[in-house]
Amino acid sequence: MELEDIHDFGAVGLLQGKIMDMLYAADIAEKTADVCVEDIRGNCPTTMTTLAIFGSVEAVEIAIQEIRKSGKEDGR
């Protein structure tokens, strides 16, 4: 899914963690499901960030499941 397709999403998954872990999580999400991952601004920019995972309900659930398998959803 591309950024231009965000208006056609059915679900949004939010994930917060350390910047490096969120980069890894975004990579996993986009490689394992038809989702678009965007960084949400306005958080503590030095240590934490929030990702929004846009896609169908099924695609967002798959992406989050794969991120959980990696252990990166909680900064481990």
N, C-alpha and C positions, 0 to 999 in steps of 0.2 A: 504494500500500500504506500502511496506517495502522499506527501504533505497536502497536495491539492485535493485529495480524496477524504480528508478529515471530516468534511461536512456530511459524509455518508456513513458515519460510524454508528454502531448499535450499542457500544459500551465503552467506558473509560476506566482503566485500571490505574490506580495511583500507587506509587512506590517511592519511599523515602529512605535515603541512606547516605553513606560516604560517597564522595564524588567518584572515586575509582571503582567502587563496587557497582555504582549505578551505570557507569560506562560499560562495564562487563554485562550487567543485566540487560541493558538496551541492546547490546550485540546479540545476546541469546534470544531475546524476544523477537527481534526482526529476522533472525535466521530460522526460527522454529515456527513462526505463525505469520499470517497475513495481517500484520499490524503496522502502525506508524507510531514511533516513540518520539516524544518531544520533552525537552527540559522545561520545567515550569520555573520561572524566575520569581524572586522575591523572598527566597529563603536565605539562610546563612551561607553566603557564597564561599566561605573559606573551608568548611568541612562537610556540609550536608547539601544535598540537592533532592528535588522531587521530580520523578518522571511521570508523565501521563502516557499510557499505552492505549491508543485508539484502534478500534476495529470492531468486528462483529463480536457478539457475546462469546461465541465458541472460540474465536481466535484469541481474544483477550484472556480467556480462561486457560487455553493451551499455553500461551506465553508466560503467564504467571506460574503455572505448574512447572514449566521448564526452569524458570528462574529459581523457584523453591528447591528443585532438585539440585541446583548448583550450590545452594547455600548462600546466595548473594542477596536475598531479599531482606536480610536483617544485618548486613554489614559484616558477616563472619568471613 
